[in-house]
């Protein structure tokens, strides 16, 4: 049975394989296009990124967290840099388990906007968007599961900050 560190390395390496990053980016682009068509709009209040006070959590797979880390940080000591694809250069966040929100929130805004996970893109606090969100989330999860099966990857679903802490613990 793989250790946690080995699992994170498996996901990280898979995200670097030819075609995998493109598939993941394609899913993000697809949800952005669907949001544009939906008529829902994020007011960018930053409230939903303060998880405790807002009262919700983000969940995603280890593969998504590992891919995200490859975009914004790269393994420690790899010299992979700390800039996102179209984000300003950012430092590695301090994961504070007692913190009130996402470690990537900067001055009330998202510090990794171009690389933020699917779960951030599909969430709206706008009334009436709930069913739309659930449908898109289920479609996305089905695609992510299919990708895991195709690549023969272990599937793990986790809370965002716990995932970031796990990845950091594995040196990602
Ligand atoms: S990644 Fe960005 S949008 Fe997502 S919770 Fe963190 S600050 Fe908010």
Backbone and ligand atoms as CSV (ligand in chain L), in Angstrom:
chain,resi,resn,atom,element,x,y,z
A,1,UNK,N,N,0.845,-1.195,0.000
A,1,UNK,CA,C,0.000,0.000,0.000
A,1,UNK,C,C,0.889,1.258,0.000
A,2,UNK,N,N,0.531,2.199,-0.871
A,2,UNK,CA,C,1.359,3.402,-1.019
A,2,UNK,C,C,1.251,4.293,0.216
A,3,UNK,N,N,2.360,4.904,0.583
A,3,UNK,CA,C,2.320,5.892,1.663
A,3,UNK,C,C,1.707,7.186,1.110
A,4,UNK,N,N,1.365,8.102,2.031
A,4,UNK,CA,C,0.818,9.383,1.585
A,4,UNK,C,C,1.795,10.094,0.651
A,5,UNK,N,N,3.066,10.079,1.022
A,5,UNK,CA,C,4.072,10.758,0.202
A,5,UNK,C,C,4.142,10.158,-1.197
A,6,UNK,N,N,4.041,8.834,-1.276
A,6,UNK,CA,C,4.083,8.175,-2.586
A,6,UNK,C,C,2.847,8.528,-3.409
A,7,UNK,N,N,1.686,8.591,-2.727
A,7,UNK,CA,C,0.458,8.956,-3.444
A,7,UNK,C,C,0.568,10.344,-4.060
A,8,UNK,N,N,1.079,11.283,-3.279
A,8,UNK,CA,C,1.199,12.648,-3.801
A,8,UNK,C,C,2.149,12.688,-4.989
A,9,UNK,N,N,3.210,11.924,-4.926
A,9,UNK,CA,C,4.161,11.897,-6.047
A,9,UNK,C,C,3.514,11.279,-7.281
A,10,UNK,N,N,2.693,10.238,-7.077
A,10,UNK,CA,C,1.992,9.600,-8.203
A,10,UNK,C,C,1.073,10.615,-8.890
A,11,UNK,N,N,0.313,11.369,-8.079
A,11,UNK,CA,C,-0.606,12.361,-8.665
A,11,UNK,C,C,0.180,13.477,-9.354
A,12,UNK,N,N,1.234,13.924,-8.688
A,12,UNK,CA,C,2.028,15.020,-9.264
A,12,UNK,C,C,2.631,14.593,-10.598
A,13,UNK,N,N,3.225,13.404,-10.623
A,13,UNK,CA,C,3.852,12.929,-11.865
A,13,UNK,C,C,2.807,12.717,-12.954
A,14,UNK,N,N,1.621,12.215,-12.561
A,14,UNK,CA,C,0.561,11.999,-13.560
A,14,UNK,C,C,0.152,13.323,-14.194
A,15,UNK,N,N,0.101,14.369,-13.354
A,15,UNK,CA,C,-0.316,15.675,-13.875
A,15,UNK,C,C,0.689,16.236,-14.872
A,16,UNK,N,N,1.924,15.702,-14.848
A,16,UNK,CA,C,2.946,16.186,-15.794
A,16,UNK,C,C,2.940,15.377,-17.097
A,17,UNK,N,N,2.178,14.265,-17.110
A,17,UNK,CA,C,2.186,13.421,-18.314
A,17,UNK,C,C,1.553,14.157,-19.489
A,18,UNK,N,N,2.029,13.808,-20.651
A,18,UNK,CA,C,1.519,14.440,-21.860
A,18,UNK,C,C,0.002,14.279,-21.949
A,19,UNK,N,N,-0.675,15.350,-22.151
A,19,UNK,CA,C,-2.122,15.326,-22.353
A,19,UNK,C,C,-2.938,15.478,-21.080
A,20,UNK,N,N,-2.346,15.201,-19.923
A,20,UNK,CA,C,-3.144,15.236,-18.688
A,20,UNK,C,C,-3.436,16.681,-18.275
A,21,UNK,N,N,-2.398,17.509,-18.262
A,21,UNK,CA,C,-2.614,18.923,-17.901
A,21,UNK,C,C,-3.603,19.559,-18.882
A,22,UNK,N,N,-3.499,19.157,-20.163
A,22,UNK,CA,C,-4.407,19.722,-21.169
A,22,UNK,C,C,-5.856,19.305,-20.880
A,23,UNK,N,N,-6.035,18.046,-20.447
A,23,UNK,CA,C,-7.392,17.587,-20.112
A,23,UNK,C,C,-7.943,18.380,-18.929
A,24,UNK,N,N,-7.095,18.549,-17.896
A,24,UNK,CA,C,-7.541,19.275,-16.704
A,24,UNK,C,C,-7.828,20.740,-17.040
A,25,UNK,N,N,-6.949,21.348,-17.802
A,25,UNK,CA,C,-7.167,22.754,-18.183
A,25,UNK,C,C,-8.418,22.879,-19.041
A,26,UNK,N,N,-8.632,21.881,-19.898
A,26,UNK,CA,C,-9.827,21.894,-20.746
A,26,UNK,C,C,-11.107,21.873,-19.922
A,27,UNK,N,N,-11.094,21.121,-18.819
A,27,UNK,CA,C,-12.277,21.078,-17.953
A,27,UNK,C,C,-12.515,22.435,-17.284
A,28,UNK,N,N,-11.428,23.102,-16.903
A,28,UNK,CA,C,-11.580,24.438,-16.303
A,28,UNK,C,C,-12.109,25.428,-17.339
A,29,UNK,N,N,-11.559,25.331,-18.553
A,29,UNK,CA,C,-12.025,26.243,-19.617
A,29,UNK,C,C,-13.501,25.993,-19.919
A,30,UNK,N,N,-13.886,24.726,-19.877
A,30,UNK,CA,C,-15.281,24.374,-20.168
A,30,UNK,C,C,-16.227,24.967,-19.120
A,31,UNK,N,N,-15.851,24.854,-17.850
A,31,UNK,CA,C,-16.756,25.403,-16.830
A,31,UNK,C,C,-16.787,26.927,-16.921
A,32,UNK,N,N,-15.654,27.546,-17.256
A,32,UNK,CA,C,-15.665,29.008,-17.419
A,32,UNK,C,C,-16.619,29.409,-18.538
A,33,UNK,N,N,-16.601,28.640,-19.618
A,33,UNK,CA,C,-17.499,28.947,-20.747
A,33,UNK,C,C,-18.953,28.749,-20.329
A,34,UNK,N,N,-19.211,27.699,-19.545
A,34,UNK,CA,C,-20.587,27.457,-19.100
A,34,UNK,C,C,-21.051,28.534,-18.121
A,35,UNK,N,N,-20.136,29.003,-17.285
A,35,UNK,CA,C,-20.490,30.104,-16.367
A,35,UNK,C,C,-20.863,31.343,-17.180
A,36,UNK,N,N,-20.060,31.634,-18.203
A,36,UNK,CA,C,-20.343,32.812,-19.037
A,36,UNK,C,C,-21.743,32.751,-19.624
A,37,UNK,N,N,-22.147,31.528,-20.012
A,37,UNK,CA,C,-23.461,31.375,-20.654
A,37,UNK,C,C,-24.604,31.325,-19.637
A,38,UNK,N,N,-24.265,31.023,-18.379
A,38,UNK,CA,C,-25.310,30.730,-17.390
A,38,UNK,C,C,-26.091,31.957,-16.930
A,39,UNK,N,N,-25.451,33.107,-17.012
A,39,UNK,CA,C,-26.093,34.313,-16.477
A,39,UNK,C,C,-25.772,34.533,-15.005
A,40,UNK,N,N,-25.113,33.569,-14.366
A,40,UNK,CA,C,-24.705,33.768,-12.974
A,40,UNK,C,C,-23.400,34.569,-12.964
A,41,UNK,N,N,-23.227,35.356,-11.933
A,41,UNK,CA,C,-22.021,36.172,-11.875
A,41,UNK,C,C,-21.489,36.211,-10.449
A,42,UNK,N,N,-20.191,36.034,-10.325
A,42,UNK,CA,C,-19.545,36.133,-9.014
A,42,UNK,C,C,-19.374,37.611,-8.671
A,43,UNK,N,N,-19.827,37.986,-7.492
A,43,UNK,CA,C,-19.709,39.387,-7.067
A,43,UNK,C,C,-18.323,39.687,-6.513
A,44,UNK,N,N,-17.490,38.664,-6.411
A,44,UNK,CA,C,-16.113,38.800,-5.935
A,44,UNK,C,C,-16.027,39.494,-4.579
A,45,UNK,N,N,-16.936,39.114,-3.715
A,45,UNK,CA,C,-16.916,39.687,-2.362
A,45,UNK,C,C,-15.788,39.070,-1.533
A,46,UNK,N,N,-15.333,37.874,-1.934
A,46,UNK,CA,C,-14.288,37.174,-1.187
A,46,UNK,C,C,-14.819,36.448,0.038
A,47,UNK,N,N,-16.115,36.564,0.294
A,47,UNK,CA,C,-16.659,35.959,1.523
A,47,UNK,C,C,-16.569,34.440,1.504
A,48,UNK,N,N,-16.839,33.836,0.343
A,48,UNK,CA,C,-16.895,32.372,0.295
A,48,UNK,C,C,-15.510,31.739,0.436
A,49,UNK,N,N,-14.442,32.525,0.299
A,49,UNK,CA,C,-13.086,31.992,0.482
A,49,UNK,C,C,-12.701,31.980,1.965
A,50,UNK,N,N,-13.509,32.648,2.788
A,50,UNK,CA,C,-13.309,32.601,4.250
A,50,UNK,C,C,-14.208,31.491,4.771
A,51,UNK,N,N,-13.703,30.292,4.732
A,51,UNK,CA,C,-14.540,29.106,4.883
A,51,UNK,C,C,-15.284,29.044,6.221
A,52,UNK,N,N,-14.589,29.338,7.301
A,52,UNK,CA,C,-15.241,29.207,8.606
A,52,UNK,C,C,-16.390,30.201,8.743
A,53,UNK,N,N,-16.136,31.462,8.426
A,53,UNK,CA,C,-17.189,32.460,8.614
A,53,UNK,C,C,-18.306,32.279,7.596
A,54,UNK,N,N,-17.984,31.810,6.398
A,54,UNK,CA,C,-19.020,31.620,5.374
A,54,UNK,C,C,-19.771,30.315,5.600
A,55,UNK,N,N,-19.066,29.337,6.189
A,55,UNK,CA,C,-19.731,28.084,6.525
A,55,UNK,C,C,-19.749,27.062,5.421
A,56,UNK,N,N,-18.685,27.028,4.640
A,56,UNK,CA,C,-18.608,25.930,3.674
A,56,UNK,C,C,-17.154,25.512,3.485
A,57,UNK,N,N,-16.960,24.453,2.720
A,57,UNK,CA,C,-15.635,23.906,2.452
A,57,UNK,C,C,-15.535,23.570,0.972
A,58,UNK,N,N,-14.319,23.598,0.459
A,58,UNK,CA,C,-14.070,23.135,-0.904
A,58,UNK,C,C,-13.519,21.723,-0.855
A,59,UNK,N,N,-13.982,20.890,-1.767
A,59,UNK,CA,C,-13.467,19.527,-1.860
A,59,UNK,C,C,-13.008,19.260,-3.275
A,60,UNK,N,N,-11.982,18.464,-3.391
A,60,UNK,CA,C,-11.465,18.095,-4.710
A,60,UNK,C,C,-10.580,16.866,-4.579
A,61,UNK,N,N,-10.080,16.395,-5.704
A,61,UNK,CA,C,-9.253,15.190,-5.678
A,61,UNK,C,C,-7.781,15.537,-5.463
A,62,UNK,N,N,-7.046,14.527,-5.028
A,62,UNK,CA,C,-5.604,14.703,-4.853
A,62,UNK,C,C,-4.929,15.071,-6.167
A,63,UNK,N,N,-5.418,14.510,-7.276
A,63,UNK,CA,C,-4.832,14.838,-8.583
A,63,UNK,C,C,-4.965,16.333,-8.872
A,64,UNK,N,N,-6.143,16.894,-8.559
A,64,UNK,CA,C,-6.337,18.333,-8.806
A,64,UNK,C,C,-5.410,19.177,-7.933
A,65,UNK,N,N,-5.273,18.776,-6.672
A,65,UNK,CA,C,-4.393,19.534,-5.770
A,65,UNK,C,C,-2.950,19.447,-6.269
A,66,UNK,N,N,-2.522,18.247,-6.653
A,66,UNK,CA,C,-1.135,18.070,-7.117
A,66,UNK,C,C,-0.895,18.877,-8.388
A,67,UNK,N,N,-1.869,18.889,-9.305
A,67,UNK,CA,C,-1.717,19.670,-10.539
A,67,UNK,C,C,-1.633,21.161,-10.208
A,68,UNK,N,N,-2.520,21.599,-9.314
A,68,UNK,CA,C,-2.498,22.997,-8.893
A,68,UNK,C,C,-1.118,23.354,-8.340
A,69,UNK,N,N,-0.573,22.487,-7.486
A,69,UNK,CA,C,0.737,22.779,-6.895
A,69,UNK,C,C,1.817,22.834,-7.971
A,70,UNK,N,N,1.668,22.021,-9.012
A,70,UNK,CA,C,2.665,22.072,-10.086
A,70,UNK,C,C,2.569,23.395,-10.842
A,71,UNK,N,N,1.387,24.016,-10.861
A,71,UNK,CA,C,1.213,25.292,-11.554
A,71,UNK,C,C,1.737,26.460,-10.742
A,72,UNK,N,N,1.458,26.454,-9.463
A,72,UNK,CA,C,1.784,27.637,-8.663
A,72,UNK,C,C,3.048,27.493,-7.824
A,73,UNK,N,N,3.558,26.291,-7.705
A,73,UNK,CA,C,4.723,26.183,-6.847
A,73,UNK,C,C,5.779,25.236,-7.356
A,74,UNK,N,N,5.389,24.030,-7.602
A,74,UNK,CA,C,6.394,23.025,-7.945
A,74,UNK,C,C,7.030,22.491,-6.691
A,75,UNK,N,N,7.597,21.297,-6.779
A,75,UNK,CA,C,8.199,20.693,-5.591
A,75,UNK,C,C,9.309,21.563,-5.046
A,76,UNK,N,N,9.418,21.588,-3.737
A,76,UNK,CA,C,10.490,22.346,-3.114
A,76,UNK,C,C,11.834,21.858,-3.650
A,77,UNK,N,N,12.684,22.820,-3.971
A,77,UNK,CA,C,14.023,22.445,-4.428
A,77,UNK,C,C,14.076,22.088,-5.895
A,78,UNK,N,N,12.921,22.111,-6.582
A,78,UNK,CA,C,12.937,21.739,-7.992
A,78,UNK,C,C,13.310,22.913,-8.876
A,79,UNK,N,N,13.240,24.129,-8.298
A,79,UNK,CA,C,13.507,25.300,-9.111
A,79,UNK,C,C,12.389,25.562,-10.094
A,80,UNK,N,N,11.218,24.971,-9.825
A,80,UNK,CA,C,10.106,25.085,-10.773
A,80,UNK,C,C,9.437,26.447,-10.749
A,81,UNK,N,N,9.822,27.294,-9.816
A,81,UNK,CA,C,9.257,28.634,-9.811
A,81,UNK,C,C,7.960,28.718,-9.048
A,82,UNK,N,N,7.503,29.914,-8.868
A,82,UNK,CA,C,6.290,30.106,-8.081
A,82,UNK,C,C,5.300,30.997,-8.803
A,83,UNK,N,N,5.292,30.957,-10.116
A,83,UNK,CA,C,4.305,31.786,-10.792
A,83,UNK,C,C,3.258,30.932,-11.467
A,84,UNK,N,N,2.013,31.354,-11.374
A,84,UNK,CA,C,0.926,30.646,-12.028
A,84,UNK,C,C,0.908,31.002,-13.501
A,85,UNK,N,N,0.023,30.347,-14.268
A,85,UNK,CA,C,0.029,30.524,-15.713
A,85,UNK,C,C,-0.259,31.966,-16.119
A,86,UNK,N,N,-1.182,32.594,-15.438
A,86,UNK,CA,C,-1.424,33.993,-15.768
A,86,UNK,C,C,-1.617,34.810,-14.500
A,87,UNK,N,N,-1.091,34.316,-13.406
A,87,UNK,CA,C,-1.204,35.035,-12.145
A,87,UNK,C,C,0.102,35.751,-11.853
A,88,UNK,N,N,-0.036,36.736,-10.968
A,88,UNK,CA,C,1.185,37.380,-10.525
A,88,UNK,C,C,2.020,36.361,-9.762
A,89,UNK,N,N,3.307,36.619,-9.668
A,89,UNK,CA,C,4.166,35.696,-8.935
A,89,UNK,C,C,3.726,35.640,-7.481
A,90,UNK,N,N,3.592,34.446,-6.974
A,90,UNK,CA,C,3.104,34.293,-5.609
A,90,UNK,C,C,4.077,33.449,-4.814
A,91,UNK,N,N,4.040,33.625,-3.527
A,91,UNK,CA,C,4.844,32.787,-2.664
A,91,UNK,C,C,4.053,31.570,-2.242
A,92,UNK,N,N,4.734,30.578,-1.739
A,92,UNK,CA,C,4.036,29.411,-1.230
A,92,UNK,C,C,3.250,29.828,0.001
A,93,UNK,N,N,1.998,29.424,0.105
A,93,UNK,CA,C,1.199,29.867,1.243
A,93,UNK,C,C,1.571,29.113,2.505
A,94,UNK,N,N,1.318,29.760,3.611
A,94,UNK,CA,C,1.444,29.066,4.888
A,94,UNK,C,C,0.086,28.437,5.172
A,95,UNK,N,N,0.046,27.134,5.332
A,95,UNK,CA,C,-1.225,26.458,5.590
A,95,UNK,C,C,-1.482,26.502,7.086
A,96,UNK,N,N,-2.414,27.349,7.467
A,96,UNK,CA,C,-2.733,27.489,8.888
A,96,UNK,C,C,-4.034,26.753,9.174
A,97,UNK,N,N,-3.966,25.593,9.847
A,97,UNK,CA,C,-5.197,24.840,10.084
A,97,UNK,C,C,-6.212,25.601,10.914
A,98,UNK,N,N,-5.749,26.648,11.632
A,98,UNK,CA,C,-6.692,27.448,12.426
A,98,UNK,C,C,-7.113,28.711,11.676
A,99,UNK,N,N,-6.603,28.870,10.463
A,99,UNK,CA,C,-6.931,30.072,9.703
A,99,UNK,C,C,-8.394,30.083,9.299
A,100,UNK,N,N,-8.851,31.252,8.894
A,100,UNK,CA,C,-10.279,31.400,8.600
A,100,UNK,C,C,-10.601,31.136,7.135
A,101,UNK,N,N,-9.621,30.878,6.325
A,101,UNK,CA,C,-9.982,30.713,4.927
A,101,UNK,C,C,-8.873,30.182,4.073
A,102,UNK,N,N,-9.031,30.409,2.785
A,102,UNK,CA,C,-8.075,29.875,1.820
A,102,UNK,C,C,-6.743,30.616,1.942
A,103,UNK,N,N,-5.653,29.880,1.967
A,103,UNK,CA,C,-4.349,30.544,2.095
A,103,UNK,C,C,-3.956,31.328,0.849
A,104,UNK,N,N,-4.705,31.160,-0.232
A,104,UNK,CA,C,-4.379,31.895,-1.463
A,104,UNK,C,C,-5.185,33.187,-1.613
A,105,UNK,N,N,-6.005,33.492,-0.609
A,105,UNK,CA,C,-6.734,34.756,-0.687
A,105,UNK,C,C,-5.786,35.891,-0.314
A,106,UNK,N,N,-5.735,36.894,-1.172
A,106,UNK,CA,C,-4.837,38.022,-0.963
A,106,UNK,C,C,-5.657,39.310,-1.025
A,107,UNK,N,N,-5.635,40.083,0.058
A,107,UNK,CA,C,-6.380,41.355,0.111
A,107,UNK,C,C,-7.835,41.176,-0.327
A,108,UNK,N,N,-8.438,40.087,0.092
A,108,UNK,CA,C,-9.850,39.860,-0.215
A,108,UNK,C,C,-10.119,39.268,-1.581
A,109,UNK,N,N,-9.081,39.182,-2.415
A,109,UNK,CA,C,-9.262,38.599,-3.752
A,109,UNK,C,C,-8.512,37.293,-3.883
A,110,UNK,N,N,-8.687,36.639,-5.008
A,110,UNK,CA,C,-7.998,35.369,-5.234
A,110,UNK,C,C,-6.612,35.636,-5.812
A,111,UNK,N,N,-5.596,35.138,-5.131
A,111,UNK,CA,C,-4.213,35.343,-5.580
A,111,UNK,C,C,-3.789,34.389,-6.683
A,112,UNK,N,N,-4.673,33.462,-7.021
A,112,UNK,CA,C,-4.326,32.461,-8.056
A,112,UNK,C,C,-5.490,32.340,-9.042
A,113,UNK,N,N,-6.066,33.453,-9.383
A,113,UNK,CA,C,-7.336,33.455,-10.116
A,113,UNK,C,C,-7.309,32.564,-11.369
A,114,UNK,N,N,-6.265,32.676,-12.174
A,114,UNK,CA,C,-6.212,31.907,-13.423
A,114,UNK,C,C,-6.057,30.413,-13.215
A,115,UNK,N,N,-5.563,30.026,-12.068
A,115,UNK,CA,C,-5.311,28.599,-11.789
A,115,UNK,C,C,-6.190,28.067,-10.675
A,116,UNK,N,N,-7.187,28.837,-10.239
A,116,UNK,CA,C,-8.011,28.375,-9.120
A,116,UNK,C,C,-8.738,27.091,-9.520
A,117,UNK,N,N,-8.993,26.239,-8.540
A,117,UNK,CA,C,-9.586,24.934,-8.840
A,117,UNK,C,C,-11.010,25.035,-9.379
A,118,UNK,N,N,-11.465,23.940,-9.930
A,118,UNK,CA,C,-12.829,23.843,-10.452
A,118,UNK,C,C,-13.856,24.234,-9.396
A,119,UNK,N,N,-13.660,23.720,-8.176
A,119,UNK,CA,C,-14.641,23.955,-7.112
A,119,UNK,C,C,-14.851,25.446,-6.863
A,120,UNK,N,N,-13.798,26.250,-7.053
A,120,UNK,CA,C,-13.933,27.696,-6.875
A,120,UNK,C,C,-14.706,28.312,-8.038
A,121,UNK,N,N,-14.533,27.755,-9.223
A,121,UNK,CA,C,-15.151,28.338,-10.422
A,121,UNK,C,C,-16.649,28.079,-10.484
A,122,UNK,N,N,-17.065,26.955,-9.908
A,122,UNK,CA,C,-18.462,26.537,-10.057
A,122,UNK,C,C,-19.333,27.036,-8.906
A,123,UNK,N,N,-18.712,27.585,-7.866
A,123,UNK,CA,C,-19.499,28.004,-6.698
A,123,UNK,C,C,-19.977,29.442,-6.848
A,124,UNK,N,N,-21.266,29.639,-6.608
A,124,UNK,CA,C,-21.844,30.985,-6.572
A,124,UNK,C,C,-22.713,31.098,-5.331
A,125,UNK,N,N,-22.646,32.264,-4.698
A,125,UNK,CA,C,-23.544,32.457,-3.567
A,125,UNK,C,C,-24.875,33.027,-4.045
A,126,UNK,N,N,-24.986,33.241,-5.361
A,126,UNK,CA,C,-26.214,33.804,-5.936
A,126,UNK,C,C,-27.383,32.843,-5.771
A,127,UNK,N,N,-28.471,33.364,-5.245
A,127,UNK,CA,C,-29.667,32.523,-5.073
A,127,UNK,C,C,-30.150,32.012,-6.418
A,128,UNK,N,N,-30.585,30.757,-6.428
A,128,UNK,CA,C,-31.111,30.183,-7.667
A,128,UNK,C,C,-30.070,29.437,-8.474
A,129,UNK,N,N,-28.802,29.505,-8.039
A,129,UNK,CA,C,-27.740,28.838,-8.809
A,129,UNK,C,C,-27.446,27.433,-8.292
A,130,UNK,N,N,-28.116,27.029,-7.208
A,130,UNK,CA,C,-27.743,25.770,-6.539
A,130,UNK,C,C,-27.845,24.555,-7.455
A,131,UNK,N,N,-28.988,24.398,-8.146
A,131,UNK,CA,C,-29.167,23.222,-8.997
A,131,UNK,C,C,-28.146,23.214,-10.136
A,132,UNK,N,N,-27.931,24.393,-10.693
A,132,UNK,CA,C,-26.948,24.523,-11.773
A,132,UNK,C,C,-25.565,24.074,-11.275
A,133,UNK,N,N,-25.192,24.507,-10.085
A,133,UNK,CA,C,-23.893,24.130,-9.512
A,133,UNK,C,C,-23.776,22.615,-9.338
A,134,UNK,N,N,-24.817,22.027,-8.755
A,134,UNK,CA,C,-24.767,20.590,-8.465
A,134,UNK,C,C,-24.618,19.787,-9.754
A,135,UNK,N,N,-25.391,20.176,-10.775
A,135,UNK,CA,C,-25.307,19.452,-12.056
A,135,UNK,C,C,-23.905,19.543,-12.641
A,136,UNK,N,N,-23.328,20.751,-12.642
A,136,UNK,CA,C,-21.972,20.921,-13.219
A,136,UNK,C,C,-20.942,20.175,-12.388
A,137,UNK,N,N,-21.108,20.222,-11.094
A,137,UNK,CA,C,-20.145,19.554,-10.220
A,137,UNK,C,C,-20.159,18.044,-10.466
A,138,UNK,N,N,-21.358,17.501,-10.622
A,138,UNK,CA,C,-21.453,16.050,-10.859
A,138,UNK,C,C,-20.854,15.679,-12.208
A,139,UNK,N,N,-21.093,16.519,-13.213
A,139,UNK,CA,C,-20.511,16.253,-14.538
A,139,UNK,C,C,-18.991,16.291,-14.466
A,140,UNK,N,N,-18.473,17.289,-13.743
A,140,UNK,CA,C,-17.022,17.414,-13.624
A,140,UNK,C,C,-16.441,16.212,-12.880
A,141,UNK,N,N,-17.076,15.824,-11.790
A,141,UNK,CA,C,-16.549,14.692,-11.017
A,141,UNK,C,C,-16.559,13.409,-11.851
A,142,UNK,N,N,-17.572,13.245,-12.710
A,142,UNK,CA,C,-17.613,12.072,-13.575
A,142,UNK,C,C,-16.420,12.082,-14.529
A,143,UNK,N,N,-16.092,13.263,-15.053
A,143,UNK,CA,C,-14.937,13.379,-15.963
A,143,UNK,C,C,-13.630,13.101,-15.221
A,144,UNK,N,N,-13.538,13.621,-14.008
A,144,UNK,CA,C,-12.314,13.420,-13.216
A,144,UNK,C,C,-12.145,11.938,-12.867
A,145,UNK,N,N,-13.250,11.291,-12.532
A,145,UNK,CA,C,-13.169,9.852,-12.223
A,145,UNK,C,C,-12.728,9.073,-13.451
A,146,UNK,N,N,-13.290,9.456,-14.612
A,146,UNK,CA,C,-12.906,8.781,-15.858
A,146,UNK,C,C,-11.404,8.951,-16.102
A,147,UNK,N,N,-10.901,10.141,-15.862
A,147,UNK,CA,C,-9.469,10.401,-16.062
A,147,UNK,C,C,-8.629,9.528,-15.127
A,148,UNK,N,N,-9.052,9.411,-13.867
A,148,UNK,CA,C,-8.334,8.536,-12.924
A,148,UNK,C,C,-8.317,7.098,-13.429
A,149,UNK,N,N,-9.474,6.650,-13.938
A,149,UNK,CA,C,-9.554,5.256,-14.407
A,149,UNK,C,C,-8.644,5.046,-15.604
A,150,UNK,N,N,-8.670,5.988,-16.535
A,150,UNK,CA,C,-7.828,5.871,-17.730
A,150,UNK,C,C,-6.348,5.818,-17.368
A,151,UNK,N,N,-5.977,6.600,-16.362
A,151,UNK,CA,C,-4.560,6.687,-15.984
A,151,UNK,C,C,-4.184,5.654,-14.914
A,152,UNK,N,N,-5.181,4.943,-14.402
A,152,UNK,CA,C,-4.904,3.952,-13.356
A,152,UNK,C,C,-4.462,4.588,-12.056
A,153,UNK,N,N,-5.065,5.751,-11.739
A,153,UNK,CA,C,-4.646,6.495,-10.542
A,153,UNK,C,C,-5.561,6.224,-9.361
A,154,UNK,N,N,-5.013,6.207,-8.154
A,154,UNK,CA,C,-5.859,6.138,-6.961
A,154,UNK,C,C,-6.720,7.400,-6.880
A,155,UNK,N,N,-7.998,7.220,-6.551
A,155,UNK,CA,C,-8.938,8.342,-6.460
A,155,UNK,C,C,-9.134,8.700,-4.992
A,156,UNK,N,N,-8.820,9.913,-4.630
A,156,UNK,CA,C,-9.042,10.377,-3.261
A,156,UNK,C,C,-9.692,11.754,-3.337
A,157,UNK,N,N,-10.679,11.958,-2.482
A,157,UNK,CA,C,-11.442,13.199,-2.441
A,157,UNK,C,C,-11.129,13.855,-1.103
A,158,UNK,N,N,-10.803,15.131,-1.103
A,158,UNK,CA,C,-10.320,15.748,0.147
A,158,UNK,C,C,-10.688,17.227,0.231
A,159,UNK,N,N,-10.666,17.732,1.450
A,159,UNK,CA,C,-10.906,19.162,1.677
A,159,UNK,C,C,-9.669,19.936,1.213
A,160,UNK,N,N,-9.900,21.099,0.634
A,160,UNK,CA,C,-8.856,21.884,-0.028
A,160,UNK,C,C,-7.631,22.126,0.852
A,161,UNK,N,N,-7.842,22.649,2.041
A,161,UNK,CA,C,-6.669,22.975,2.877
A,161,UNK,C,C,-5.990,21.721,3.398
A,162,UNK,N,N,-6.786,20.669,3.655
A,162,UNK,CA,C,-6.168,19.412,4.076
A,162,UNK,C,C,-5.318,18.859,2.933
A,163,UNK,N,N,-5.825,18.995,1.706
A,163,UNK,CA,C,-5.062,18.547,0.540
A,163,UNK,C,C,-3.774,19.338,0.369
A,164,UNK,N,N,-3.874,20.662,0.521
A,164,UNK,CA,C,-2.672,21.495,0.394
A,164,UNK,C,C,-1.645,21.129,1.460
A,165,UNK,N,N,-2.148,20.884,2.688
A,165,UNK,CA,C,-1.236,20.507,3.770
A,165,UNK,C,C,-0.590,19.153,3.467
A,166,UNK,N,N,-1.386,18.214,2.935
A,166,UNK,CA,C,-0.843,16.906,2.586
A,166,UNK,C,C,0.212,17.024,1.490
A,167,UNK,N,N,-0.090,17.831,0.474
A,167,UNK,CA,C,0.862,18.020,-0.618
A,167,UNK,C,C,2.151,18.667,-0.100
A,168,UNK,N,N,1.990,19.682,0.760
A,168,UNK,CA,C,3.165,20.352,1.319
A,168,UNK,C,C,3.991,19.370,2.151
A,169,UNK,N,N,3.291,18.498,2.888
A,169,UNK,CA,C,4.000,17.502,3.696
A,169,UNK,C,C,4.794,16.528,2.856
A,170,UNK,N,N,4.351,16.355,1.597
A,170,UNK,CA,C,5.052,15.461,0.682
A,170,UNK,C,C,6.099,16.199,-0.147
A,171,UNK,N,N,6.272,17.490,0.165
A,171,UNK,CA,C,7.292,18.270,-0.528
A,171,UNK,C,C,6.813,18.904,-1.820
A,172,UNK,N,N,5.485,18.909,-2.065
A,172,UNK,CA,C,4.973,19.539,-3.287
A,172,UNK,C,C,4.603,20.995,-3.042
L,1,LIG,S1,S,-8.208,29.488,-4.630
L,1,LIG,FE1,FE,-8.928,31.582,-4.866
L,1,LIG,S2,S,-11.139,31.451,-5.304
L,1,LIG,FE2,FE,-10.476,29.465,-4.482
L,1,LIG,S3,S,-10.910,29.587,-2.273
L,1,LIG,FE3,FE,-8.767,30.218,-2.595
L,1,LIG,S4,S,-8.828,32.472,-2.785
L,1,LIG,FE4,FE,-10.937,31.694,-3.077
